[in-house]
Amino acid sequence: MQENYTEKEILGDALASEKAATENYNRLANECAHQGLRDAILDCLDKEHEIQVDVFNKMHDMGYYPTPAAQDDKVAQLKQKFSQTATML
């Protein structure tokens, strides 16, 4: 019996796969001792992030992944919080 998947299911699976790929590439880059190999892994990680954003944007544009608009006051609070954290490092 052949099972038909919806476009939403296919894109959702693609997004989940990209998230897993970026997690794995990130972990590998963090544990890589050889700089040349680390650079190659980071290049792959960057490309995977680009694919992930493309899939996310497609899902969002099609209404499959709705996100609420960020409130300006909350954005300002987070910017302040993270800028303070960065100066502490």
A tleap script that builds the chain and sets N, CA, C and O, in Angstrom:
source leaprc.protein.ff14SB
mol = sequence {
  NMET GLN GLU ASN TYR THR GLU LYS GLU ILE
  LEU GLY ASP ALA LEU ALA SER GLU LYS ALA
  ALA THR GLU ASN TYR ASN ARG LEU ALA ASN
  GLU CYS ALA HIE GLN GLY LEU ARG ASP ALA
  ILE LEU ASP CYS LEU ASP LYS GLU HIE GLU
  ILE GLN VAL ASP VAL PHE ASN LYS MET HIE
  ASP MET GLY TYR TYR PRO THR PRO ALA ALA
  GLN ASP ASP LYS VAL ALA GLN LEU LYS GLN
  LYS PHE SER GLN THR ALA THR MET CLEU
}
set mol.1.N position { 0.834 -1.186 0.000 }
set mol.1.CA position { 0.000 0.000 0.000 }
set mol.1.C position { 0.882 1.253 0.000 }
set mol.1.O position { 1.786 1.384 0.825 }
set mol.2.N position { 0.617 2.147 -0.908 }
set mol.2.CA position { 1.389 3.383 -1.017 }
set mol.2.C position { 0.769 4.449 -0.131 }
set mol.2.O position { -0.444 4.661 -0.140 }
set mol.3.N position { 1.626 5.119 0.636 }
set mol.3.CA position { 1.149 6.172 1.516 }
set mol.3.C position { 1.541 7.516 0.917 }
set mol.3.O position { 2.692 7.712 0.528 }
set mol.4.N position { 0.607 8.425 0.842 }
set mol.4.CA position { 0.868 9.751 0.306 }
set mol.4.C position { 1.065 10.729 1.451 }
set mol.4.O position { 0.263 10.789 2.382 }
set mol.5.N position { 2.131 11.485 1.366 }
set mol.5.CA position { 2.423 12.483 2.384 }
set mol.5.C position { 2.021 13.857 1.887 }
set mol.5.O position { 2.127 14.159 0.698 }
set mol.6.N position { 1.562 14.678 2.801 }
set mol.6.CA position { 1.193 16.041 2.432 }
set mol.6.C position { 2.453 16.888 2.299 }
set mol.6.O position { 3.522 16.531 2.794 }
set mol.7.N position { 2.299 18.004 1.627 }
set mol.7.CA position { 3.416 18.931 1.481 }
set mol.7.C position { 3.899 19.411 2.856 }
set mol.7.O position { 5.098 19.571 3.085 }
set mol.8.N position { 2.958 19.631 3.750 }
set mol.8.CA position { 3.301 20.073 5.101 }
set mol.8.C position { 4.135 19.010 5.816 }
set mol.8.O position { 5.110 19.348 6.488 }
set mol.9.N position { 3.773 17.742 5.685 }
set mol.9.CA position { 4.534 16.659 6.321 }
set mol.9.C position { 5.935 16.543 5.729 }
set mol.9.O position { 6.904 16.333 6.458 }
set mol.10.N position { 6.041 16.677 4.424 }
set mol.10.CA position { 7.346 16.586 3.759 }
set mol.10.C position { 8.245 17.736 4.201 }
set mol.10.O position { 9.411 17.522 4.532 }
set mol.11.N position { 7.712 18.943 4.206 }
set mol.11.CA position { 8.505 20.095 4.641 }
set mol.11.C position { 8.849 20.002 6.118 }
set mol.11.O position { 9.955 20.367 6.518 }
set mol.12.N position { 7.923 19.520 6.934 }
set mol.12.CA position { 8.196 19.344 8.360 }
set mol.12.C position { 9.318 18.344 8.595 }
set mol.12.O position { 10.164 18.538 9.468 }
set mol.13.N position { 9.317 17.284 7.816 }
set mol.13.CA position { 10.384 16.291 7.909 }
set mol.13.C position { 11.718 16.887 7.461 }
set mol.13.O position { 12.756 16.633 8.073 }
set mol.14.N position { 11.683 17.679 6.392 }
set mol.14.CA position { 12.906 18.335 5.913 }
set mol.14.C position { 13.451 19.295 6.972 }
set mol.14.O position { 14.661 19.361 7.191 }
set mol.15.N position { 12.562 20.036 7.624 }
set mol.15.CA position { 13.005 20.969 8.663 }
set mol.15.C position { 13.613 20.226 9.848 }
set mol.15.O position { 14.652 20.628 10.371 }
set mol.16.N position { 12.971 19.150 10.265 }
set mol.16.CA position { 13.507 18.353 11.372 }
set mol.16.C position { 14.871 17.762 11.005 }
set mol.16.O position { 15.769 17.702 11.845 }
set mol.17.N position { 15.022 17.333 9.768 }
set mol.17.CA position { 16.310 16.791 9.313 }
set mol.17.C position { 17.395 17.855 9.322 }
set mol.17.O position { 18.524 17.583 9.729 }
set mol.18.N position { 17.072 19.053 8.883 }
set mol.18.CA position { 18.050 20.138 8.881 }
set mol.18.C position { 18.448 20.527 10.306 }
set mol.18.O position { 19.617 20.808 10.571 }
set mol.19.N position { 17.489 20.544 11.208 }
set mol.19.CA position { 17.806 20.845 12.606 }
set mol.19.C position { 18.762 19.799 13.174 }
set mol.19.O position { 19.719 20.141 13.869 }
set mol.20.N position { 18.505 18.534 12.881 }
set mol.20.CA position { 19.387 17.463 13.356 }
set mol.20.C position { 20.765 17.574 12.730 }
set mol.20.O position { 21.772 17.371 13.408 }
set mol.21.N position { 20.822 17.892 11.446 }
set mol.21.CA position { 22.112 18.023 10.759 }
set mol.21.C position { 22.938 19.154 11.361 }
set mol.21.O position { 24.140 18.994 11.574 }
set mol.22.N position { 22.307 20.300 11.639 }
set mol.22.CA position { 23.066 21.408 12.215 }
set mol.22.C position { 23.560 21.074 13.618 }
set mol.22.O position { 24.662 21.469 13.998 }
set mol.23.N position { 22.759 20.354 14.381 }
set mol.23.CA position { 23.204 19.934 15.717 }
set mol.23.C position { 24.426 19.021 15.616 }
set mol.23.O position { 25.382 19.168 16.377 }
set mol.24.N position { 24.389 18.086 14.680 }
set mol.24.CA position { 25.504 17.150 14.524 }
set mol.24.C position { 26.764 17.829 14.000 }
set mol.24.O position { 27.858 17.568 14.501 }
set mol.25.N position { 26.626 18.700 12.995 }
set mol.25.CA position { 27.794 19.423 12.484 }
set mol.25.C position { 28.387 20.327 13.565 }
set mol.25.O position { 29.608 20.445 13.675 }
set mol.26.N position { 27.540 20.956 14.352 }
set mol.26.CA position { 28.024 21.826 15.420 }
set mol.26.C position { 28.813 21.028 16.451 }
set mol.26.O position { 29.888 21.448 16.879 }
set mol.27.N position { 28.281 19.883 16.847 }
set mol.27.CA position { 28.967 19.022 17.816 }
set mol.27.C position { 30.309 18.557 17.259 }
set mol.27.O position { 31.315 18.563 17.969 }
set mol.28.N position { 30.323 18.157 15.999 }
set mol.28.CA position { 31.555 17.700 15.374 }
set mol.28.C position { 32.587 18.827 15.305 }
set mol.28.O position { 33.765 18.602 15.583 }
set mol.29.N position { 32.162 20.020 14.942 }
set mol.29.CA position { 33.088 21.157 14.871 }
set mol.29.C position { 33.665 21.473 16.244 }
set mol.29.O position { 34.842 21.814 16.360 }
set mol.30.N position { 32.851 21.365 17.276 }
set mol.30.CA position { 33.323 21.639 18.634 }
set mol.30.C position { 34.367 20.633 19.097 }
set mol.30.O position { 35.211 20.958 19.933 }
set mol.31.N position { 34.320 19.428 18.570 }
set mol.31.CA position { 35.220 18.368 19.027 }
set mol.31.C position { 36.351 18.080 18.043 }
set mol.31.O position { 37.095 17.116 18.224 }
set mol.32.N position { 36.486 18.893 17.020 }
set mol.32.CA position { 37.472 18.639 15.970 }
set mol.32.C position { 38.817 19.293 16.337 }
set mol.32.O position { 38.876 20.489 16.620 }
set mol.33.N position { 39.878 18.500 16.327 }
set mol.33.CA position { 41.204 19.001 16.683 }
set mol.33.C position { 41.982 19.521 15.478 }
set mol.33.O position { 42.875 20.353 15.645 }
set mol.34.N position { 41.675 19.061 14.286 }
set mol.34.CA position { 42.403 19.464 13.086 }
set mol.34.C position { 41.719 20.689 12.472 }
set mol.34.O position { 40.542 20.632 12.118 }
set mol.35.N position { 42.460 21.799 12.347 }
set mol.35.CA position { 41.861 23.056 11.910 }
set mol.35.C position { 41.279 22.966 10.500 }
set mol.35.O position { 40.202 23.508 10.248 }
set mol.36.N position { 41.964 22.298 9.582 }
set mol.36.CA position { 41.440 22.181 8.222 }
set mol.36.C position { 40.119 21.443 8.177 }
set mol.36.O position { 39.196 21.846 7.468 }
set mol.37.N position { 40.031 20.363 8.935 }
set mol.37.CA position { 38.784 19.607 8.999 }
set mol.37.C position { 37.706 20.421 9.690 }
set mol.37.O position { 36.547 20.410 9.276 }
set mol.38.N position { 38.092 21.130 10.748 }
set mol.38.CA position { 37.120 21.982 11.457 }
set mol.38.C position { 36.554 23.041 10.527 }
set mol.38.O position { 35.350 23.300 10.538 }
set mol.39.N position { 37.422 23.661 9.713 }
set mol.39.CA position { 36.950 24.673 8.762 }
set mol.39.C position { 35.967 24.073 7.759 }
set mol.39.O position { 34.965 24.703 7.419 }
set mol.40.N position { 36.249 22.860 7.285 }
set mol.40.CA position { 35.355 22.192 6.338 }
set mol.40.C position { 34.010 21.893 6.993 }
set mol.40.O position { 32.961 22.064 6.371 }
set mol.41.N position { 34.041 21.449 8.242 }
set mol.41.CA position { 32.801 21.152 8.964 }
set mol.41.C position { 32.007 22.437 9.186 }
set mol.41.O position { 30.786 22.443 9.030 }
set mol.42.N position { 32.686 23.520 9.548 }
set mol.42.CA position { 31.994 24.792 9.750 }
set mol.42.C position { 31.372 25.301 8.454 }
set mol.42.O position { 30.304 25.912 8.476 }
set mol.43.N position { 32.034 25.055 7.327 }
set mol.43.CA position { 31.467 25.420 6.028 }
set mol.43.C position { 30.185 24.625 5.775 }
set mol.43.O position { 29.182 25.181 5.329 }
set mol.44.N position { 30.224 23.333 6.061 }
set mol.44.CA position { 29.020 22.496 5.928 }
set mol.44.C position { 27.917 22.985 6.864 }
set mol.44.O position { 26.750 23.040 6.477 }
set mol.45.N position { 28.282 23.336 8.082 }
set mol.45.CA position { 27.315 23.841 9.058 }
set mol.45.C position { 26.635 25.101 8.537 }
set mol.45.O position { 25.417 25.247 8.641 }
set mol.46.N position { 27.429 26.010 7.974 }
set mol.46.CA position { 26.876 27.249 7.425 }
set mol.46.C position { 25.890 26.954 6.300 }
set mol.46.O position { 24.819 27.558 6.236 }
set mol.47.N position { 26.246 26.033 5.420 }
set mol.47.CA position { 25.360 25.673 4.312 }
set mol.47.C position { 24.077 25.017 4.817 }
set mol.47.O position { 22.998 25.272 4.282 }
set mol.48.N position { 24.189 24.177 5.838 }
set mol.48.CA position { 23.004 23.542 6.414 }
set mol.48.C position { 22.082 24.581 7.046 }
set mol.48.O position { 20.859 24.466 6.953 }
set mol.49.N position { 22.667 25.599 7.693 }
set mol.49.CA position { 21.850 26.671 8.261 }
set mol.49.C position { 21.097 27.412 7.164 }
set mol.49.O position { 19.937 27.781 7.350 }
set mol.50.N position { 21.742 27.632 6.027 }
set mol.50.CA position { 21.077 28.303 4.909 }
set mol.50.C position { 19.899 27.469 4.394 }
set mol.50.O position { 18.833 28.008 4.098 }
set mol.51.N position { 20.096 26.166 4.292 }
set mol.51.CA position { 19.015 25.280 3.851 }
set mol.51.C position { 17.888 25.288 4.872 }
set mol.51.O position { 16.712 25.341 4.510 }
set mol.52.N position { 18.252 25.234 6.152 }
set mol.52.CA position { 17.241 25.235 7.214 }
set mol.52.C position { 16.396 26.501 7.142 }
set mol.52.O position { 15.175 26.440 7.283 }
set mol.53.N position { 17.034 27.640 6.923 }
set mol.53.CA position { 16.291 28.904 6.825 }
set mol.53.C position { 15.367 28.888 5.612 }
set mol.53.O position { 14.232 29.357 5.692 }
set mol.54.N position { 15.841 28.356 4.497 }
set mol.54.CA position { 15.004 28.266 3.295 }
set mol.54.C position { 13.760 27.413 3.556 }
set mol.54.O position { 12.651 27.801 3.191 }
set mol.55.N position { 13.948 26.256 4.186 }
set mol.55.CA position { 12.813 25.374 4.482 }
set mol.55.C position { 11.864 26.049 5.460 }
set mol.55.O position { 10.647 26.017 5.273 }
set mol.56.N position { 12.424 26.670 6.516 }
set mol.56.CA position { 11.583 27.364 7.495 }
set mol.56.C position { 10.775 28.470 6.824 }
set mol.56.O position { 9.568 28.578 7.043 }
set mol.57.N position { 11.437 29.294 6.003 }
set mol.57.CA position { 10.739 30.395 5.334 }
set mol.57.C position { 9.637 29.881 4.417 }
set mol.57.O position { 8.561 30.474 4.348 }
set mol.58.N position { 9.896 28.789 3.715 }
set mol.58.CA position { 8.875 28.191 2.846 }
set mol.58.C position { 7.677 27.760 3.686 }
set mol.58.O position { 6.532 28.041 3.332 }
set mol.59.N position { 7.942 27.076 4.800 }
set mol.59.CA position { 6.850 26.631 5.671 }
set mol.59.C position { 6.092 27.821 6.253 }
set mol.59.O position { 4.863 27.810 6.329 }
set mol.60.N position { 6.831 28.837 6.657 }
set mol.60.CA position { 6.205 30.022 7.245 }
set mol.60.C position { 5.335 30.738 6.209 }
set mol.60.O position { 4.202 31.122 6.498 }
set mol.61.N position { 5.877 30.912 5.002 }
set mol.61.CA position { 5.131 31.594 3.942 }
set mol.61.C position { 3.854 30.853 3.564 }
set mol.61.O position { 2.861 31.472 3.183 }
set mol.62.N position { 3.883 29.528 3.668 }
set mol.62.CA position { 2.723 28.725 3.300 }
set mol.62.C position { 1.741 28.549 4.470 }
set mol.62.O position { 0.704 27.902 4.326 }
set mol.63.N position { 2.078 29.129 5.622 }
set mol.63.CA position { 1.203 29.045 6.784 }
set mol.63.C position { 1.349 27.759 7.571 }
set mol.63.O position { 0.536 27.478 8.451 }
set mol.64.N position { 2.382 26.965 7.267 }
set mol.64.CA position { 2.600 25.704 7.962 }
set mol.64.C position { 3.357 25.880 9.276 }
set mol.64.O position { 3.354 24.979 10.115 }
set mol.65.N position { 3.998 27.019 9.459 }
set mol.65.CA position { 4.809 27.269 10.658 }
set mol.65.C position { 4.580 28.716 11.082 }
set mol.65.O position { 5.467 29.555 10.924 }
set mol.66.N position { 3.400 29.013 11.616 }
set mol.66.CA position { 3.106 30.396 12.005 }
set mol.66.C position { 3.909 30.812 13.235 }
set mol.66.O position { 4.111 30.021 14.156 }
set mol.67.N position { 4.348 32.030 13.236 }
set mol.67.CA position { 5.068 32.574 14.391 }
set mol.67.C position { 4.451 33.918 14.763 }
set mol.67.O position { 4.137 34.724 13.886 }
set mol.68.N position { 4.280 34.158 16.047 }
set mol.68.CA position { 3.714 35.447 16.460 }
set mol.68.C position { 4.741 36.559 16.276 }
set mol.68.O position { 5.946 36.324 16.354 }
set mol.69.N position { 4.260 37.746 16.036 }
set mol.69.CA position { 5.145 38.903 15.914 }
set mol.69.C position { 5.754 39.231 17.275 }
set mol.69.O position { 5.082 39.138 18.303 }
set mol.70.N position { 7.003 39.606 17.275 }
set mol.70.CA position { 7.686 39.961 18.520 }
set mol.70.C position { 7.245 41.355 18.963 }
set mol.70.O position { 7.129 42.277 18.156 }
set mol.71.N position { 7.008 41.480 20.250 }
set mol.71.CA position { 6.627 42.776 20.805 }
set mol.71.C position { 7.896 43.623 20.977 }
set mol.71.O position { 8.924 43.131 21.442 }
set mol.72.N position { 7.807 44.901 20.594 }
set mol.72.CA position { 8.972 45.778 20.621 }
set mol.72.C position { 9.609 45.872 22.011 }
set mol.72.O position { 10.835 45.877 22.125 }
set mol.73.N position { 8.797 45.946 23.062 }
set mol.73.CA position { 9.357 46.059 24.412 }
set mol.73.C position { 10.101 44.787 24.813 }
set mol.73.O position { 11.121 44.861 25.499 }
set mol.74.N position { 9.603 43.623 24.396 }
set mol.74.CA position { 10.286 42.365 24.709 }
set mol.74.C position { 11.606 42.258 23.946 }
set mol.74.O position { 12.598 41.770 24.487 }
set mol.75.N position { 11.619 42.708 22.707 }
set mol.75.CA position { 12.843 42.699 21.914 }
set mol.75.C position { 13.880 43.609 22.570 }
set mol.75.O position { 15.047 43.234 22.680 }
set mol.76.N position { 13.473 44.785 23.002 }
set mol.76.CA position { 14.387 45.717 23.660 }
set mol.76.C position { 14.939 45.128 24.957 }
set mol.76.O position { 16.123 45.291 25.252 }
set mol.77.N position { 14.095 44.444 25.736 }
set mol.77.CA position { 14.553 43.805 26.974 }
set mol.77.C position { 15.607 42.741 26.689 }
set mol.77.O position { 16.626 42.671 27.376 }
set mol.78.N position { 15.363 41.924 25.687 }
set mol.78.CA position { 16.319 40.870 25.348 }
set mol.78.C position { 17.630 41.437 24.825 }
set mol.78.O position { 18.704 40.934 25.156 }
set mol.79.N position { 17.547 42.483 24.008 }
set mol.79.CA position { 18.776 43.119 23.510 }
set mol.79.C position { 19.605 43.636 24.678 }
set mol.79.O position { 20.822 43.455 24.705 }
set mol.80.N position { 18.960 44.269 25.629 }
set mol.80.CA position { 19.667 44.791 26.792 }
set mol.80.C position { 20.269 43.654 27.609 }
set mol.80.O position { 21.424 43.732 28.027 }
set mol.81.N position { 19.506 42.620 27.835 }
set mol.81.CA position { 19.982 41.478 28.615 }
set mol.81.C position { 21.210 40.849 27.975 }
set mol.81.O position { 22.202 40.596 28.658 }
set mol.82.N position { 21.155 40.593 26.671 }
set mol.82.CA position { 22.268 39.923 26.000 }
set mol.82.C position { 23.458 40.843 25.798 }
set mol.82.O position { 24.593 40.367 25.759 }
set mol.83.N position { 23.240 42.138 25.668 }
set mol.83.CA position { 24.386 43.040 25.546 }
set mol.83.C position { 25.120 43.129 26.888 }
set mol.83.O position { 26.342 43.272 26.912 }
set mol.84.N position { 24.390 43.047 27.999 }
set mol.84.CA position { 25.015 43.034 29.319 }
set mol.84.C position { 25.794 41.742 29.526 }
set mol.84.O position { 26.888 41.755 30.090 }
set mol.85.N position { 25.239 40.644 29.078 }
set mol.85.CA position { 25.905 39.342 29.191 }
set mol.85.C position { 27.203 39.339 28.383 }
set mol.85.O position { 28.228 38.835 28.844 }
set mol.86.N position { 27.153 39.900 27.185 }
set mol.86.CA position { 28.333 39.924 26.309 }
set mol.86.C position { 29.449 40.770 26.918 }
set mol.86.O position { 30.621 40.425 26.765 }
set mol.87.N position { 29.125 41.859 27.597 }
set mol.87.CA position { 30.156 42.690 28.194 }
set mol.87.C position { 30.778 42.034 29.414 }
set mol.87.O position { 31.903 42.362 29.791 }
set mol.88.N position { 30.051 41.104 30.039 }
set mol.88.CA position { 30.583 40.402 31.204 }
set mol.88.C position { 31.632 39.362 30.804 }
set mol.88.O position { 32.454 38.962 31.628 }
set mol.89.N position { 31.605 38.926 29.546 }
set mol.89.CA position { 32.559 37.927 29.076 }
set mol.89.C position { 33.850 38.602 28.834 }
set mol.89.O position { 34.817 37.957 28.429 }
savepdb mol mol.pdb
quit
